[in-house]
Amino acid sequence: MQTIASFLLPRRVHLPPPEERLVEVAPGIKVRCWCYWQGAERFAEKEDRTTTLTLIVVHGLEGSSDSQYMLGVARNGLAAGMNVVLMNQRNCGGMDHCAPTLYNSSLSGDVAAVVRNVLENDGVSRFALIGFSMGGNLVLKLAGEWGSAGPAQFRAVAAVCPAIDLAASADALHEPANRLYEYYFLMQLFRRLRLKAKLFPGNFDVSRLRGISTLRMFDDRITAYYCGFAGADDYYARAAAANVVDRIAVPALIIHARNDPFIRIQPETIHRIATNPNITYIETNDGGHCAFLGERNGDPADDGRWAEREVVEFVGQLGFSRRLM
């Protein structure tokens, strides 16, 4: 109910006009980012984008910068005095024509490319990564890959319902109670592959979609085939952030709901998380998948999305920016 309600309940998130940024993440492949920079007039000390903490936020499977949780984090981050960069993954946010490849859960390097762009072009002195679902896997994977050798400006990472155990989560999608979600994802993925085949004739064979009825089958016949993996098992094993969470060397927050319909975090992964003192792990009884609808705090701008506030407050509590009131 939480998951579906968060998708269906209307909400209005008012944001100032952003700056569009096209970032080349690989030769000839660009992603679209929307950048919300703090105005100097907001600060008594006239801080600018170079000294203000910048949030780089990544969406989940078949999401985009328009996803409600992305807009919610942007609003909360701006209210807390932070810059916010909403990153679309490859092909997402109207960018199918800009990449002759598919996006997948292994592409933490794309997030790193956006980080480099912001550091080099905007002189950002402090940044944090935030990801939801598939995006949560990407930001945790990148943080683990960086370990203690990441950029000096890297301050924190936070993930909501991260798909860090990809195989278990993909299989959970095929459980009878989750067929509606699996059907939704498959229809979106089918639509995208057909569009890619039209945009890049000869690069994609839509006949490979025949007979696919599960996300695992899609990843085996499509994602793995076109993205350089031996199959779904190889893809899930190599792309999972669970492999590197024990190496995260900055303050990290992972939020997971016990009643998440399809994200599964395995006991061995929980152990790796628990042994890393840099990670704060919060597992709630309720919340669904990236929903976490709760009571409003009285602020007119608060619409009860607890996790969207929590990830921003986590960074704020570290002393990098103003805490949300």
C-alpha positions as semicolon CSV with decimal commas, in nm:
position;residue;x (nm);y (nm);z (nm)
1;M;0,000;0,000;0,000
2;Q;0,286;0,238;0,079
3;T;0,452;0,171;-0,256
4;I;0,138;0,218;-0,462
5;A;0,017;0,517;-0,257
6;S;0,344;0,703;-0,309
7;F;0,303;0,651;-0,683
8;L;-0,063;0,754;-0,704
9;L;-0,104;1,027;-0,442
10;P;-0,082;1,372;-0,601
11;R;0,183;1,609;-0,473
12;R;0,320;1,942;-0,579
13;V;0,690;2,012;-0,554
14;H;0,782;2,367;-0,645
15;L;1,138;2,421;-0,760
16;P;1,319;2,716;-0,918
17;P;1,427;2,688;-1,282
18;P;1,732;2,458;-1,308
19;E;2,038;2,472;-1,526
20;E;2,051;2,196;-1,786
21;R;2,384;2,015;-1,806
22;L;2,474;1,749;-2,064
23;V;2,763;1,540;-1,934
24;E;2,965;1,301;-2,149
25;V;3,001;0,986;-1,939
26;A;3,168;0,777;-2,212
27;P;3,289;0,860;-2,564
28;G;2,984;0,981;-2,756
29;I;2,743;0,910;-2,468
30;K;2,585;1,193;-2,272
31;V;2,346;1,208;-1,979
32;R;2,120;1,499;-1,884
33;C;2,152;1,660;-1,542
34;W;1,943;1,936;-1,392
35;C;2,143;2,161;-1,161
36;Y;1,988;2,371;-0,886
37;W;2,244;2,618;-0,753
38;Q;2,198;2,822;-0,442
39;G;2,177;3,196;-0,502
40;A;2,426;3,410;-0,311
41;E;2,139;3,626;-0,184
42;R;2,018;3,335;0,030
43;F;2,322;3,352;0,256
44;A;2,421;3,619;0,504
45;E;2,783;3,528;0,436
46;K;2,727;3,523;0,060
47;E;2,837;3,166;0,004
48;D;2,829;3,042;-0,355
49;R;2,821;2,706;-0,527
50;T;3,190;2,644;-0,464
51;T;3,158;2,639;-0,085
52;T;2,805;2,500;-0,051
53;L;2,756;2,126;-0,017
54;T;2,627;1,978;-0,345
55;L;2,395;1,676;-0,357
56;I;2,422;1,452;-0,664
57;V;2,105;1,244;-0,679
58;V;2,045;0,929;-0,889
59;H;1,707;0,769;-0,966
60;G;1,598;0,407;-0,990
61;L;1,505;0,163;-1,268
62;E;1,295;0,334;-1,536
63;G;1,285;0,652;-1,330
64;S;1,424;0,994;-1,418
65;S;1,493;1,337;-1,277
66;D;1,115;1,385;-1,284
67;S;1,055;1,102;-1,035
68;Q;0,873;1,233;-0,730
69;Y;1,144;1,130;-0,484
70;M;1,404;1,312;-0,694
71;L;1,203;1,633;-0,687
72;G;1,138;1,589;-0,316
73;V;1,509;1,558;-0,236
74;A;1,580;1,860;-0,456
75;R;1,328;2,068;-0,264
76;N;1,460;1,953;0,073
77;G;1,821;2,004;-0,026
78;L;1,758;2,355;-0,151
79;A;1,566;2,439;0,167
80;A;1,864;2,314;0,370
81;G;2,100;2,547;0,183
82;M;2,254;2,289;-0,050
83;N;2,310;2,275;-0,424
84;V;2,134;1,984;-0,594
85;V;2,223;1,803;-0,918
86;L;1,960;1,558;-1,042
87;M;2,128;1,302;-1,266
88;N;1,944;1,105;-1,533
89;Q;2,098;0,769;-1,608
90;R;2,181;0,679;-1,968
91;N;1,872;0,689;-2,194
92;C;1,657;0,836;-1,918
93;G;1,506;1,183;-1,902
94;G;1,450;1,203;-2,278
95;M;1,804;1,099;-2,375
96;D;1,745;0,772;-2,560
97;H;1,883;0,927;-2,878
98;C;2,214;1,013;-2,709
99;A;2,338;0,663;-2,629
100;P;2,361;0,357;-2,858
101;T;2,387;0,147;-2,540
102;L;2,155;0,043;-2,258
103;Y;2,189;0,155;-1,899
104;N;2,244;-0,099;-1,622
105;S;2,333;-0,138;-1,255
106;S;2,707;-0,164;-1,313
107;L;2,756;0,188;-1,449
108;S;2,889;0,356;-1,136
109;G;3,145;0,512;-1,367
110;D;2,869;0,731;-1,513
111;V;2,806;0,878;-1,168
112;A;3,180;0,934;-1,130
113;A;3,182;1,120;-1,463
114;V;2,909;1,354;-1,340
115;V;3,107;1,410;-1,020
116;R;3,418;1,500;-1,222
117;N;3,217;1,740;-1,436
118;V;3,078;1,924;-1,134
119;L;3,417;1,938;-0,961
120;E;3,600;2,065;-1,268
121;N;3,339;2,305;-1,406
122;D;3,187;2,444;-1,088
123;G;3,470;2,423;-0,838
124;V;3,248;2,241;-0,590
125;S;3,440;2,189;-0,268
126;R;3,204;1,938;-0,101
127;F;2,957;1,688;-0,241
128;A;2,743;1,395;-0,128
129;L;2,581;1,117;-0,331
130;I;2,218;1,011;-0,287
131;G;2,050;0,724;-0,470
132;F;1,716;0,545;-0,476
133;S;1,668;0,175;-0,559
134;M;1,890;0,106;-0,863
135;G;2,045;0,449;-0,810
136;G;2,114;0,349;-0,450
137;N;2,315;0,053;-0,575
138;L;2,511;0,282;-0,807
139;V;2,609;0,539;-0,545
140;L;2,702;0,276;-0,285
141;K;2,898;0,083;-0,548
142;L;3,090;0,395;-0,646
143;A;3,160;0,486;-0,282
144;G;3,289;0,133;-0,220
145;E;3,501;0,135;-0,535
146;W;3,653;0,466;-0,433
147;G;3,715;0,348;-0,077
148;S;3,962;0,584;0,087
149;A;4,092;0,696;-0,255
150;G;3,785;0,896;-0,362
151;P;3,788;1,268;-0,440
152;A;3,888;1,485;-0,145
153;Q;3,555;1,668;-0,184
154;F;3,349;1,350;-0,125
155;R;3,176;1,384;0,209
156;A;2,889;1,135;0,238
157;V;2,662;0,888;0,062
158;A;2,299;0,791;0,129
159;A;2,078;0,528;-0,031
160;V;1,705;0,454;0,001
161;C;1,591;0,097;-0,070
162;P;1,913;0,022;-0,262
163;A;1,912;-0,282;-0,489
164;I;2,253;-0,392;-0,361
165;D;2,175;-0,765;-0,385
166;L;2,063;-0,768;-0,745
167;A;1,996;-1,138;-0,793
168;A;1,780;-1,172;-0,481
169;S;1,583;-0,860;-0,566
170;A;1,526;-0,962;-0,929
171;D;1,398;-1,302;-0,816
172;A;1,173;-1,139;-0,555
173;L;1,005;-0,941;-0,832
174;H;0,875;-1,269;-0,974
175;E;0,699;-1,370;-0,654
176;P;0,319;-1,384;-0,706
177;A;0,253;-1,080;-0,489
178;N;0,498;-0,873;-0,697
179;R;0,389;-0,963;-1,050
180;L;0,225;-0,621;-1,092
181;Y;0,559;-0,448;-1,031
182;E;0,745;-0,690;-1,255
183;Y;0,492;-0,641;-1,533
184;Y;0,526;-0,263;-1,504
185;F;0,906;-0,274;-1,524
186;L;0,902;-0,519;-1,814
187;M;0,658;-0,309;-2,017
188;Q;0,876;-0,002;-1,965
189;L;1,193;-0,192;-2,054
190;F;1,030;-0,348;-2,363
191;R;0,916;-0,004;-2,478
192;R;1,264;0,137;-2,432
193;L;1,436;-0,142;-2,626
194;R;1,192;-0,101;-2,917
195;L;1,262;0,272;-2,919
196;K;1,638;0,213;-2,909
197;A;1,606;-0,026;-3,204
198;K;1,435;0,249;-3,406
199;L;1,689;0,512;-3,307
200;F;1,991;0,289;-3,373
201;P;1,899;0,046;-3,654
202;G;2,110;-0,267;-3,647
203;N;2,225;-0,222;-3,288
204;F;1,935;-0,398;-3,119
205;D;1,728;-0,703;-3,211
206;V;1,374;-0,675;-3,073
207;S;1,311;-1,042;-3,152
208;R;1,519;-1,121;-2,844
209;L;1,221;-0,999;-2,638
210;R;1,009;-1,297;-2,742
211;G;0,917;-1,519;-2,453
212;I;1,059;-1,292;-2,184
213;S;0,828;-1,299;-1,881
214;T;1,057;-1,211;-1,588
215;L;1,309;-0,940;-1,511
216;R;1,577;-1,206;-1,475
217;M;1,504;-1,328;-1,828
218;F;1,522;-0,971;-1,957
219;D;1,856;-0,918;-1,789
220;D;1,981;-1,250;-1,924
221;R;1,873;-1,201;-2,287
222;I;1,893;-0,822;-2,316
223;T;2,091;-0,642;-2,045
224;A;2,372;-0,896;-2,019
225;Y;2,381;-0,958;-2,395
226;Y;2,413;-0,591;-2,490
227;C;2,619;-0,473;-2,192
228;G;2,907;-0,719;-2,197
229;F;2,807;-0,980;-1,938
230;A;2,800;-1,358;-1,980
231;G;2,441;-1,375;-1,855
232;A;2,212;-1,256;-1,578
233;D;2,409;-1,437;-1,308
234;D;2,734;-1,274;-1,422
235;Y;2,566;-0,933;-1,444
236;Y;2,411;-0,954;-1,098
237;A;2,733;-1,081;-0,941
238;R;2,954;-0,812;-1,090
239;A;2,720;-0,513;-1,063
240;A;2,606;-0,555;-0,701
241;A;2,722;-0,293;-0,451
242;A;2,710;-0,569;-0,188
243;N;3,059;-0,663;-0,309
244;V;3,213;-0,336;-0,193
245;V;2,999;-0,185;0,087
246;D;3,258;-0,292;0,342
247;R;3,507;-0,054;0,173
248;I;3,298;0,265;0,200
249;A;3,517;0,518;0,378
250;V;3,284;0,819;0,422
251;P;2,974;0,856;0,642
252;A;2,700;0,651;0,477
253;L;2,328;0,602;0,537
254;I;2,128;0,306;0,409
255;I;1,749;0,308;0,457
256;H;1,554;-0,012;0,395
257;A;1,198;-0,118;0,476
258;R;1,122;-0,471;0,595
259;N;0,803;-0,462;0,390
260;D;0,971;-0,348;0,070
261;P;0,791;-0,564;-0,188
262;F;1,095;-0,668;-0,387
263;I;1,426;-0,530;-0,257
264;R;1,606;-0,804;-0,066
265;I;1,926;-0,750;0,132
266;Q;2,093;-1,079;0,211
267;P;2,223;-1,172;0,561
268;E;2,583;-1,175;0,441
269;T;2,539;-0,823;0,304
270;I;2,387;-0,707;0,633
271;H;2,697;-0,847;0,802
272;R;2,928;-0,651;0,570
273;I;2,729;-0,337;0,640
274;A;2,737;-0,396;1,016
275;T;3,113;-0,440;1,021
276;N;3,172;-0,104;0,851
277;P;3,162;0,169;1,120
278;N;3,108;0,436;0,855
279;I;2,761;0,304;0,768
280;T;2,439;0,387;0,951
281;Y;2,181;0,123;0,862
282;I;1,813;0,197;0,929
283;E;1,559;-0,079;0,870
284;T;1,198;0,024;0,931
285;N;0,899;-0,206;0,966
286;D;0,697;0,000;0,719
287;G;0,780;0,213;0,418
288;G;0,736;-0,003;0,109
289;H;0,966;0,068;-0,184
290;C;1,105;0,423;-0,173
291;A;0,775;0,547;-0,023
292;F;0,802;0,594;0,356
293;L;0,481;0,794;0,383
294;G;0,441;0,930;0,734
295;E;0,297;1,214;0,934
296;R;0,369;1,570;0,832
297;N;0,584;1,775;1,066
298;G;0,375;2,092;1,037
299;D;0,596;2,258;0,780
300;P;0,378;2,362;0,481
301;A;0,647;2,223;0,249
302;D;0,647;1,882;0,419
303;D;0,423;1,621;0,255
304;G;0,515;1,328;0,476
305;R;0,789;1,165;0,268
306;W;1,014;1,066;0,556
307;A;1,307;0,912;0,366
308;E;1,341;1,210;0,133
309;R;1,388;1,431;0,437
310;E;1,604;1,183;0,625
311;V;1,876;1,158;0,360
312;V;1,909;1,536;0,349
313;E;1,902;1,566;0,728
314;F;2,168;1,294;0,756
315;V;2,407;1,510;0,558
316;G;2,298;1,821;0,747
317;Q;2,366;1,654;1,082
318;L;2,724;1,601;0,973
319;G;2,762;1,977;0,984
320;F;2,789;2,040;0,612
321;S;2,484;2,263;0,576
322;R;2,181;2,397;0,754
323;R;1,956;2,131;0,906
324;L;1,599;2,121;0,778
325;M;1,368;2,289;1,026
